[in-house]
Amino acid sequence: MPKIVFLPHQDLCPNGAVVEAREGETILDAALRNGIEVEHACEMSCACTTCHCIVREGFDSLDESSELEDDMLDKAWGLEPESRLSCQAKVADEDLVVELPRYTVNHAREKN
């Protein structure tokens, strides 16, 4: 079973975390299942960037991103070449190292 190493994030997992992932599940599903409350304002429909993550290791094991995901990622804060929407990136058979960016763009929350 592949593992995902979540690098330390001040709010979501201050000490970092190592979780087991099921092949075919998304990075977001694995995080949520293990108590890492990554934002997902669009309920995982690839319509926002709140679940943006950066795959520091294992990026090439993921399926290619769709055109819709790429369009959404263009709006993400801190975009990098290894950026993915965690609701769309499905775990394959390799371990991953994932960084959750410090900031997200959540227009719904900013209006409150």
N, C-alpha and C positions, 0 to 999 in steps of 0.2 A: 504494500500500500504506500503510495507516494506521501511525502511529508511536505508541508508548507512552513517555512520559517518566516514569520512576520517580524520584521525589524522593529525595534522599540519606537513607539509613537506616544507622545506626551499624554494624549487623552484616551486613546483606544486600547493600548496595551503598553503601558510605560516600561515594562521589563522585556518586551518582545514576547513571542510565543512560538512554539513548535506544535503543529497540529497534524493529525493524519487526515488525508483527503482520499476520497473515493475517485477512481478514474471516471471521468465524464462529468463530475460535478464541477460547478463553477468555483472560482476562488472565493467569491462572495458567500456562496452557500457554506463552504467549509469554514469561513471566518465566523459567520453568524451561528453556525452549529456549535462552535467552540467559544461563544460568548464575546467575540470581538465585534462590537456593534458598528460596523462600517455603514455609513449613510447610504441609502438607496431610495432617493426621493421619488423615482418613477416606478418603484416596485418591480425593478429588474426588467424593464421593457426596452432598454437601450434608447431612452428618450432624454437622458440628462448625463451629467458627468460626476455626480456626487460619489460614486463608487470607484472613481479613478484610482488606479494603483500603478506602481512601477515594478516590473518583474526583473529584479537584479540578476537572478540566476535561473536558468531553465526556460528562458523566453522562447527559444527555438523549438521547444517541445510542444508548445501550444499551437492549436490550429490558427491559421491566418485570420486576422480581423476582417469583418465584413465592411463593405463600403459605408453602411449606416454607422457602424461603430467608429470608423475613421472620421466621419463627419462630426460625430459627437465629440470625439477626442480633440478635435481642432479647437474646441471651446474650453478645454480643461485647463485649470491653473497648473503651472509647472510641468507642462507636457515634455516628455523625453522620448527618444526612439523606442524604448522598451515599455512605453505606457500602454495600458489596456484598461478597459472597463471591467472591473472584477465580476460583474454580473454576466459578462459574455465570454470570459476567458475560462475554458474548460480544462481541468487538470488532465494531463496524459499520464504517462508512466514514469516521469522523472520528478525528482524533488524540485521545489521552487523556493526562491528567496524573494520575498515581496516587501516592498516599502509602501506604506500608506502616506500620501502627501500630507503635509501639515495643514493645508487649506483645501477646501472644496468650494465650488460655485453652486450655491443652493439658493436660487432666486425665491423660492417659496418661503424659506426661513428668513431671508434678508428683509422681506416686506413686513415681518411681524415686529 
